[in-house]
Amino acid sequence: MLDDVTPLRVRVVYDGCIYIQGNIAPGSSVMATEDIIVDGFVEDSNLECKGNIVLRQGVNAAGGHGTIRADGNVSGNFFETVYVYAGGDIRANYCLNSEIYAEGCVEISGNKGMITGGKTHAMRSISVYNAGNHTGLQTFFTVGVNETLIKEEVDVNNRIETVNWELKILNNGQKDFQKKYPPEVRNTMEIYLKIESAIYTKELEMGELKQEKERIEQKKKEIAGAKLCVRGMLFEGVVVEISGERFRPQKMSNVTLRRGRTGIAIYHN
């Protein structure tokens, strides 16, 4: 447990959970292997943990150097001019000119909950009261399959193809030795033993690649119903991208946007 991490910049690294009762001053760095909990305000600082990050107040990184990153969930009252990443979900009351990225969902709650400016991405869904503002400030929303996931899939498929080809060459070489030499001879030959070892290594790699391919395919299934839900106003100036399909909506209210067969479909809540 720590009091205010202020007024001097500090660097805290801890194997466990960190609980800060006060504020975190600009330029500070807090890293934990478990959760980070902050009762006060966070300014231009770097918070990173393997668990969840809970901010009782919020973040105002006016200098544009603030980063909040958690392998689990991230929650705060507000996020202003900050980069936030969560391996799980992100929850807040409002976001302003920030870059928000959640592997799960983004939920901005409350009757005044809004996302204005910046970029917000979630793999599964984004739920917000007001999206954008009446001045038409450009605000980006992305849900569903994104370029990162597509690149991962392409990379895995290319690697599987390469390893398949390498295994074919190695297996052919192994068969040639087995035809030419009896076991008691070939098993003493260094080159044959290296081929067997390489086959074993490549087969392990292939197993890992197939598991990664299954993970990506499962994630694609999970986010097939990705959506943006706006309970209040969806203002002009908003740009919505759902699984690669981009849309610039007119002003409307209380709607849910999903990817349809021919583009983005709009449903009234």
N, C-alpha and C positions, 0 to 999 in steps of 0.2 A: 504494500500500500504506500502510495506517495502523495504528498501534498502538491501544491501548484508547481508545475514544471516551468517556472518563471522567476525572475525576468530574464535570466541567462539561457542561451541555447544549451541544451543538454542532449546526450545520447544515452538511452537506456536500452539494454539488451538483457532479457531475462528468460530463463528456462522455466516457464510456468505461466501463470495468469498475472497480469498487471492491472492494478486498480488505482486510478489517479483521482483524488478527491477534488482537485481544483482545476485550473486552466493549464493549457499547454502553449508556451510562448513560441513565436515565429522561429523557424530554423531548427526546431527540435526534432529528434528522431526517437521513436519508441518501437521496439521490436520484441515480440513474445512468441513462445512456442505454443501457448494456449490462447486464452481470451485477453482482450484489452477493454477495460471499462473506464470511461472518463465522465466525471460529474460536471466538469466545467466546460468552457469554450475551447475550441481548437483553432489556432491560426495557421500560418504557412508552416506546416510540419509534415513529417512522414510517419505514418502509423502502419505497421505491418504485423500480421500474426497468422498462425496456423489455425486458430479457432475463429471465434466471432469477435466483432468490434461493436461495442455498445456506447454511443455518445449521448449522454443525457441531454446535452444542449445541441450543439452542432458545430459546423466548420465554416469559417470565413477566411479563405485563403486569398486575400486581396492581391498579394504579390504574384499569384498564379503558380506557386511552387508546392502546393499542398497535395499530398497523396495519401489515400486511405485504401489499404489492400488487406483483404482477409480471405483465407481459404473457405471459411464458413459464411455466415450472414453478416451484414452491416446494417445498423440502424442508427438514426439520429433525428433530431428535430428538424434540422435544415442542412443543406449543402450549398455553399456559394463559392463559385470559381475554384472548384477542386476536382481532382480526378479520383473516382471511387470505383474500386473493383471488388466484386464478391464472387467466390466460387459457388455460393448459394443465392440467397435473396437479398434485396436492398429495400429498406423501408424508411420513409421520412415523411415530413409534413409538407416540405416544398424544396425544390431544387432550382437554382438560378445560375445560368451561364457555367454549368459544370459538365464534365464528361463522366457519365454513369454507365457502368458495364456490369451486368449480372448474368451468371451462368444459369440462374433460375428465373425469378420474377422480380419486377420492380413495382412496388406499391407505394403510392403517394396518397396518404389518407387525409380525412377531414374535409369539411365543406369548402375550405379555402385552399386545399392542397393543390399545388400547381407545379408544373415543370415549364420553365421559361428560358429560352436560349440554350445554347450548348447542344450536346448529343447524349441521347439516352438509348442504351441497347439492353435487351433482355432476350434470352434464348426462348423462354416460354411465354411470358406475357408482361405487359405494362398496364397498370391501372392507375388512373390519375383523375382528379376532379377537373381542373382546367389545363389545357395544353396550349402553350404559346401565350400571347397576350393581345390586347386590342390594338397595339401599335404595329402588329405584324412582324415582330421580332422573329427572325429565322430560328426555328427550333426543329431538331432532327430526332426522329424516333425510328429505331430499327428493332424488329422482332423476328424470331425464327432463325432459319439457316443463314449464316453469314459467310463472308469470304474466308474467315479463319477456319471454319469447319469444312468448307469446300476444299481449301488447300490441304488440310489434314487428310481428307479422304483421297485426294489425288496423290499425295505423297505416299500414303500407305499402299494404294493400289500399284503405284510405280515400283515401290520397294518389293512388294509381293511378286511382281512380274520378274524383277531382277533376281531375287533369291530363287525363284522357280528355275530360271535359266541356269544359275550357278549350280543348283542341285542336280540338274539334268547332266551337266558336264561332269560333275564329280561322280555321279552314279555310273555314267558310261565308263569313266576311267576305272572305277572299282570293278565293274564287270569284266573289263579287259584283263585286269590282273588276275581275277578269279578263273578266267578261261586259260590263261597261260601258265599259271603257277599253282601248285598244290598248297593247301593251308600252311603246312610246316615251313614252306619256303617264303610265301608272300607275307606271312605274319612276322618275319624277321627283316623285311625290307622297309627302310625308313620312309620312302616315298609312299608306299601303300598305307602305312600307319598314319601318315599325315593326311592322306585322302580320307581315311575313316574318321579321323578327328574333325576334319573340315565338314564332313557330312553331318556329324553329330551336332556341331556348332550351328550350321545352317538350318537344321531341322528345329533346333531350339528357337532360333530367330524367327523362323516361319510360324511357329506356334504363337509367339508373342505378337507378330504382325496380324495374325488371324484374330487374336483376342482384341487388338486395337481396332480392327475393321468392324468387329461385332459391336464394340463400344460406340463407334461412330454411327453405325446403323441404328442402334438402340436410341441414341440421342436424337437422330433424325425422326424416328417414330414418335418420340415423346413430344417433340416440338411441332408436329404436323398441324396441330390446332393453335399455333401461335397467334396472339391477338393484341390489339391495342384497345383498351376500354376507357372511354372518356365519359365521366358521369356529369360533368358540367359543360363548359364550352370548349369546342375545338376551333381555334382561331385560324385565320389566314396567316400565311407565313410558316405554317407547320409543314414539314416534309416527312412522309411516312414510307418506310420500306419494310415489306413483309416477305421474308424468304426470297429476296432478290427483286420483287416487284415494287416499283416506286410510284408514289401517288402524292399529289399536292391538293389537298381538299379545300373546298370553300368553307366558309364559316358555318358550323352546324353544332348541334348540342345533343348530349346524352346518346352517344353512339358507340358501337363496337366495330372495329375494322379487322377483317380476316383476309387471308389469301384465298381467292376463289379459283375456279377453273380458267377463267378468262381475264383475271386481274384481281384487284382488291375489292371485296364486297363490303358494303356498309349495312349494318343492322341497327335499328333503334332499340335501345335498352327498355 
